[in-house]
Amino acid sequence: MLARVAGRRWTVEESFQTGKELAGLDEHQVRRWTSWHRWTVLAMLAHALLAVTAAREHARAARPHGLIPLTLQEIRRILTHLLARPTHDLTQILRWSLWRRRHQAVARDCHYRRRDQSP
């Protein structure tokens, strides 16, 4: 029972950490309860949107060979470029994302091969 509770605590801590990194959960200066509450709800909603999008992407059966799956960070990066900095067109943003994911897959494979060969 105690191990299960400790395991759940780790999951909650991980969720808070990703919420801080990706959705700006820790970037609000608290002055009033109402403003803190609104900021927290919006940050958690943004984090939930990223998590659901990533989960749907992972559930898709067909993923191109040589690419890592879309991560929360990559989804956030794509959405930021589309919404906050609309200077680039969609095809350029998606090409950049595909290049990053392919590069990360190659780096991951090289790391695994090197780790398997070390004594």
SEKOLMAR-665596 format. One record per atom (N, C-alpha, C): residue number from 1; atom name; x, y, z. Coordinates in steps of 0.1 Angstrom, whole numbers. Last residue first. Layout:
SEKOLMAR-665596
> NUM,CA,X,Y,Z .
...
//
This chain:
SEKOLMAR-665596
> 119,N,323,-18,-227 .
> 119,CA,325,-30,-218 .
> 119,C,318,-29,-205 .
> 118,N,300,-7,-253 .
> 118,CA,309,-4,-242 .
> 118,C,310,-16,-233 .
> 117,N,279,-14,-270 .
> 117,CA,293,-19,-274 .
> 117,C,303,-16,-262 .
> 116,N,256,-3,-260 .
> 116,CA,257,-17,-261 .
> 116,C,271,-22,-264 .
> 115,N,263,24,-263 .
> 115,CA,261,19,-250 .
> 115,C,262,4,-250 .
> 114,N,263,26,-291 .
> 114,CA,275,29,-284 .
> 114,C,274,23,-270 .
> 113,N,235,21,-297 .
> 113,CA,246,12,-302 .
> 113,C,259,14,-294 .
> 112,N,223,42,-283 .
> 112,CA,220,29,-279 .
> 112,C,231,19,-284 .
> 111,N,234,64,-297 .
> 111,CA,236,63,-283 .
> 111,C,234,49,-278 .
> 110,N,223,59,-323 .
> 110,CA,238,59,-321 .
> 110,C,241,58,-306 .
> 109,N,196,63,-317 .
> 109,CA,201,50,-321 .
> 109,C,216,49,-320 .
> 108,N,195,90,-309 .
> 108,CA,191,80,-300 .
> 108,C,197,66,-304 .
> 107,N,203,102,-333 .
> 107,CA,211,104,-321 .
> 107,C,208,93,-311 .
> 106,N,182,95,-349 .
> 106,CA,195,90,-353 .
> 106,C,204,91,-341 .
> 105,N,161,108,-336 .
> 105,CA,161,94,-337 .
> 105,C,174,88,-341 .
> 104,N,169,135,-339 .
> 104,CA,169,129,-326 .
> 104,C,168,114,-326 .
> 103,N,166,137,-367 .
> 103,CA,179,139,-361 .
> 103,C,180,133,-347 .
> 102,N,138,134,-369 .
> 102,CA,147,124,-376 .
> 102,C,161,125,-369 .
> 101,N,130,156,-354 .
> 101,CA,126,143,-350 .
> 101,C,135,132,-356 .
> 100,N,141,177,-370 .
> 100,CA,144,176,-356 .
> 100,C,142,161,-351 .
> 99,N,127,173,-395 .
> 99,CA,142,172,-394 .
> 99,C,146,170,-380 .
> 98,N,100,177,-386 .
> 98,CA,105,164,-391 .
> 98,C,120,162,-391 .
> 97,N,102,204,-380 .
> 97,CA,99,194,-369 .
> 97,C,103,180,-374 .
> 96,N,107,215,-405 .
> 96,CA,117,217,-394 .
> 96,C,115,207,-383 .
> 95,N,84,209,-418 .
> 95,CA,96,203,-423 .
> 95,C,107,204,-412 .
> 94,N,66,224,-403 .
> 94,CA,65,209,-402 .
> 94,C,77,203,-407 .
> 93,N,74,250,-410 .
> 93,CA,74,245,-396 .
> 93,C,74,230,-395 .
> 92,N,69,249,-437 .
> 92,CA,83,251,-432 .
> 92,C,84,247,-418 .
> 91,N,42,246,-438 .
> 91,CA,51,235,-444 .
> 91,C,65,237,-439 .
> 90,N,32,269,-426 .
> 90,CA,30,256,-420 .
> 90,C,39,246,-425 .
> 89,N,55,297,-427 .
> 89,CA,43,290,-432 .
> 89,C,43,276,-426 .
> 88,N,64,322,-403 .
> 88,CA,67,311,-412 .
> 88,C,54,304,-416 .
> 87,N,53,340,-386 .
> 87,CA,61,345,-397 .
> 87,C,64,334,-407 .
> 86,N,36,338,-362 .
> 86,CA,32,334,-375 .
> 86,C,39,339,-387 .
> 85,N,42,332,-333 .
> 85,CA,51,337,-343 .
> 85,C,47,333,-357 .
> 84,N,20,321,-319 .
> 84,CA,27,332,-314 .
> 84,C,36,339,-324 .
> 83,N,11,299,-336 .
> 83,CA,2,309,-330 .
> 83,C,9,322,-326 .
> 82,N,32,284,-347 .
> 82,CA,19,287,-355 .
> 82,C,11,298,-349 .
> 81,N,51,283,-327 .
> 81,CA,54,289,-340 .
> 81,C,42,292,-349 .
> 80,N,36,270,-308 .
> 80,CA,41,283,-305 .
> 80,C,45,290,-318 .
> 79,N,31,245,-320 .
> 79,CA,20,254,-317 .
> 79,C,24,268,-314 .
> 78,N,57,235,-321 .
> 78,CA,49,237,-333 .
> 78,C,38,247,-331 .
> 77,N,64,234,-293 .
> 77,CA,72,242,-303 .
> 77,C,64,245,-316 .
> 76,N,45,216,-284 .
> 76,CA,45,230,-279 .
> 76,C,52,239,-289 .
> 75,N,54,193,-297 .
> 75,CA,40,198,-300 .
> 75,C,39,213,-296 .
> 74,N,79,191,-285 .
> 74,CA,78,193,-300 .
> 74,C,64,199,-304 .
> 73,N,72,186,-259 .
> 73,CA,80,197,-262 .
> 73,C,79,201,-277 .
> 72,N,58,161,-260 .
> 72,CA,51,173,-256 .
> 72,C,59,186,-260 .
> 71,N,68,146,-292 .
> 71,CA,69,148,-277 .
> 71,C,61,160,-273 .
> 70,N,61,123,-317 .
> 70,CA,59,136,-312 .
> 70,C,60,137,-297 .
> 69,N,86,96,-319 .
> 69,CA,72,101,-318 .
> 69,C,72,116,-314 .
> 68,N,113,99,-342 .
> 68,CA,108,97,-328 .
> 68,C,94,101,-328 .
> 67,N,118,82,-372 .
> 67,CA,114,94,-365 .
> 67,C,110,90,-351 .
> 66,N,123,59,-387 .
> 66,CA,134,68,-385 .
> 66,C,130,81,-378 .
> 65,N,92,55,-403 .
> 65,CA,104,49,-398 .
> 65,C,115,60,-397 .
> 64,N,62,71,-393 .
> 64,CA,72,70,-403 .
> 64,C,85,64,-396 .
> 63,N,37,51,-378 .
> 63,CA,46,62,-376 .
> 63,C,58,61,-386 .
> 62,N,6,39,-374 .
> 62,CA,16,41,-385 .
> 62,C,24,54,-381 .
> 61,N,-11,41,-352 .
> 61,CA,-4,29,-355 .
> 61,C,8,32,-364 .
> 60,N,-16,65,-327 .
> 60,CA,-16,62,-341 .
> 60,C,-7,51,-344 .
> 59,N,-9,69,-301 .
> 59,CA,-19,59,-303 .
> 59,C,-20,55,-318 .
> 58,N,7,91,-302 .
> 58,CA,14,79,-298 .
> 58,C,4,67,-301 .
> 57,N,-12,111,-308 .
> 57,CA,-1,108,-317 .
> 57,C,6,95,-315 .
> 56,N,-27,110,-284 .
> 56,CA,-33,107,-297 .
> 56,C,-23,103,-308 .
> 55,N,-7,120,-267 .
> 55,CA,-13,106,-265 .
> 55,C,-20,101,-278 .
> 54,N,-3,146,-276 .
> 54,CA,8,136,-276 .
> 54,C,3,122,-275 .
> 53,N,-29,157,-271 .
> 53,CA,-23,156,-285 .
> 53,C,-12,146,-286 .
> 52,N,-29,154,-243 .
> 52,CA,-39,147,-251 .
> 52,C,-34,146,-266 .
> 51,N,-8,171,-236 .
> 51,CA,-8,157,-232 .
> 51,C,-17,149,-241 .
> 50,N,-17,196,-246 .
> 50,CA,-4,190,-251 .
> 50,C,-4,175,-248 .
> 49,N,-40,199,-230 .
> 49,CA,-41,199,-245 .
> 49,C,-28,193,-251 .
> 48,N,-29,200,-204 .
> 48,CA,-38,189,-208 .
> 48,C,-39,188,-223 .
> 47,N,-15,224,-206 .
> 47,CA,-8,211,-204 .
> 47,C,-16,199,-208 .
> 46,N,-36,242,-208 .
> 46,CA,-26,241,-219 .
> 46,C,-18,228,-218 .
> 45,N,-49,237,-184 .
> 45,CA,-56,234,-196 .
> 45,C,-46,233,-208 .
> 44,N,-29,246,-166 .
> 44,CA,-32,232,-166 .
> 44,C,-40,228,-178 .
> 43,N,-30,273,-173 .
> 43,CA,-17,266,-175 .
> 43,C,-20,251,-175 .
> 42,N,-56,280,-166 .
> 42,CA,-52,281,-180 .
> 42,C,-39,273,-183 .
> 41,N,-55,275,-138 .
> 41,CA,-65,267,-147 .
> 41,C,-60,268,-161 .
> 40,N,-36,293,-130 .
> 40,CA,-33,279,-128 .
> 40,C,-43,271,-137 .
> 39,N,-48,318,-136 .
> 39,CA,-35,314,-143 .
> 39,C,-33,299,-142 .
> 38,N,-70,317,-119 .
> 38,CA,-72,317,-134 .
> 38,C,-60,313,-141 .
> 37,N,-57,316,-94 .
> 37,CA,-66,305,-98 .
> 37,C,-68,305,-113 .
> 36,N,-44,340,-94 .
> 36,CA,-36,328,-93 .
> 36,C,-45,316,-98 .
> 35,N,-66,358,-94 .
> 35,CA,-56,358,-105 .
> 35,C,-48,345,-105 .
> 34,N,-78,351,-70 .
> 34,CA,-85,349,-82 .
> 34,C,-76,349,-94 .
> 33,N,-59,357,-49 .
> 33,CA,-64,343,-52 .
> 33,C,-70,341,-65 .
> 32,N,-33,379,-58 .
> 32,CA,-47,376,-54 .
> 32,C,-50,362,-57 .
> 31,N,-7,376,-65 .
> 31,CA,-11,388,-57 .
> 31,C,-25,385,-51 .
> 30,N,20,358,-77 .
> 30,CA,7,357,-70 .
> 30,C,5,370,-62 .
> 29,N,31,357,-109 .
> 29,CA,34,363,-96 .
> 29,C,21,365,-88 .
> 28,N,36,328,-128 .
> 28,CA,27,338,-123 .
> 28,C,32,344,-110 .
> 27,N,51,306,-136 .
> 27,CA,55,319,-141 .
> 27,C,46,330,-136 .
> 26,N,46,279,-133 .
> 26,CA,53,286,-122 .
> 26,C,56,300,-126 .
> 25,N,34,270,-156 .
> 25,CA,26,269,-144 .
> 25,C,33,277,-133 .
> 24,N,41,269,-183 .
> 24,CA,43,281,-175 .
> 24,C,35,282,-162 .
> 23,N,40,246,-198 .
> 23,CA,28,254,-198 .
> 23,C,30,267,-189 .
> 22,N,65,233,-196 .
> 22,CA,58,234,-209 .
> 22,C,47,245,-208 .
> 21,N,75,233,-169 .
> 21,CA,84,235,-181 .
> 21,C,76,239,-193 .
> 20,N,53,229,-153 .
> 20,CA,61,241,-151 .
> 20,C,70,244,-163 .
> 19,N,43,205,-162 .
> 19,CA,35,217,-163 .
> 19,C,43,230,-161 .
> 18,N,65,189,-156 .
> 18,CA,62,192,-170 .
> 18,C,53,203,-172 .
> 17,N,61,190,-128 .
> 17,CA,74,194,-134 .
> 17,C,72,197,-149 .
> 16,N,36,179,-124 .
> 16,CA,39,193,-120 .
> 16,C,51,198,-127 .
> 15,N,41,153,-133 .
> 15,CA,31,162,-140 .
> 15,C,33,176,-136 .
> 14,N,60,144,-114 .
> 14,CA,63,145,-128 .
> 14,C,54,154,-136 .
> 13,N,44,145,-91 .
> 13,CA,55,153,-92 .
> 13,C,60,155,-106 .
> 12,N,25,125,-98 .
> 12,CA,21,138,-96 .
> 12,C,32,148,-97 .
> 11,N,42,102,-99 .
> 11,CA,35,106,-111 .
> 11,C,30,121,-109 .
> 10,N,51,102,-72 .
> 10,CA,61,104,-83 .
> 10,C,54,108,-95 .
> 9,N,27,95,-59 .
> 9,CA,34,108,-56 .
> 9,C,44,112,-67 .
> 8,N,23,69,-68 .
> 8,CA,14,80,-72 .
> 8,C,20,94,-70 .
> 7,N,44,57,-54 .
> 7,CA,44,57,-68 .
> 7,C,35,67,-74 .
> 6,N,35,60,-28 .
> 6,CA,48,66,-32 .
> 6,C,49,67,-47 .
> 5,N,13,44,-29 .
> 5,CA,11,58,-26 .
> 5,C,24,66,-30 .
> 4,N,25,19,-34 .
> 4,CA,15,24,-43 .
> 4,C,14,39,-41 .
> 3,N,39,16,-10 .
> 3,CA,47,17,-23 .
> 3,C,38,23,-34 .
> 2,N,19,13,8 .
> 2,CA,28,24,9 .
> 2,C,35,27,-4 .
> 1,N,8,-12,0 .
> 1,CA,0,0,0 .
> 1,C,9,13,0 .
//
